Amino acid sequence: MPSLNIKAKPFLKWAGGKTQLISDIERILPKDIITTKFTYIEPFVGSGAVLFWMLNNFPNIKKAVINDINKDLINTYKVIASKPKELISNLDILQNEFHNLEGKEDKKKLYYYQKRDLYNSKKEERIGQSALFIFLNRTCFNGLYRVNRKNEYNVPMGSYKKPTICDKENIFAVSKLLQKVEILCGDFEQTLSYADKNSLFYLDPPYKPLNGTSNFNSYAKDEFNDNEQIRLQKFCSKLDILNHTWILSNSDVKGQNKTNNFFDELYSSFYIQRVEARRNINSNADKRGILTELLITNQISN
C-alpha cells in the first residue's frame, strides 16, 4: 500500500526542471496567497516541480490546471491520475527486465533501443506508452526529452546502474494530488479560458537558447522560436490587463551577451529579476555550472 505521508515530487528527470528556483519563486508570490482561495495554472507543465510544490504547500488552491504541447507527457499525467496501479505493473516489468541486464552492456543497450523504437512506433496502448515514456526518461542520457523533425524521440541511453524506474509510492502520491487538477494538451493560450477572477499563472516555456549551439532540447518538432517568445509576451500582457497574476521564467541571454536585450526590452513594462541557477547540460563541460536565469512577473515583489 502507498504511504500516506509521502509528498508528491516530479516523477520524471527533466532538463531545466525548476526545483532549484522554487525558493526564488516563493519570494515573489502574492503576499495574500496563503489566505485566499485561488486557481493555479501552468501552461507549460513539464515535470511539474512547481506544480507539486504548490499543491503540497497551498491547500487553499481550489483548482489547478496544467497544459503542455507534449502529447505523451500529458498522456502520462492522465494515466497516473486515473490508472496508477496499472502503470506501476507495467513499470515493474520494465524495471526488473532492465536491472537483470546489469553487467551485460550490449544486451542492456539493445533492450533500451528496442524500447525506444517501440515508443516511437506509437503502437502501444495508453498505459504501455506512458510506461515506456517513464522508462526512457529514467534510463536515457541526462533526462533529456528531444525529438527530431519526424517527431521521433532520439536521446541515447544513459550510463546509470540500476536506476529507479518504478517509484510506486511517489506515483500513488502524484495520483492523489492530480485528482484536483484539470489536465490539458495543446497550445499555451488555451489555458486562459480556465482562469477565474483569482488566478495565478506560472509560465515555464522552452528557454531561449543562450547561443547558437545550446538549443539541445528540441522539445517538439515545431521550434519555440523568437516569434513564439513574442507571442507569449502578448499572452502575459493580456493576463495583466485581465488582472491575473503571472510569473514567468526564462534564460538570461543578457548574462551571456551584454548587448542582448531581447527579454529586457520585451518585458520592459514588467518586473524582471535575475536569479542564480545551476545547469548541468552542455556539450562543453566548461560551460556547465552557475548562471543567471530570469524571473519576470506583473506583481511588485516586496
Helices and strands as residue ranges (DSSP letters): G 19-21, H 22-27, E 38-42, H 49-57, E 61-68, H 71-82, H 84-99, H 105-121, H 126-139, G 141-143, H 168-177, G 178-180, E 181-185, G 188-194, E 199-203, H 226-241, E 245-251, H 253-256, H 262-266, E 271-279, G 285-287, E 289-297
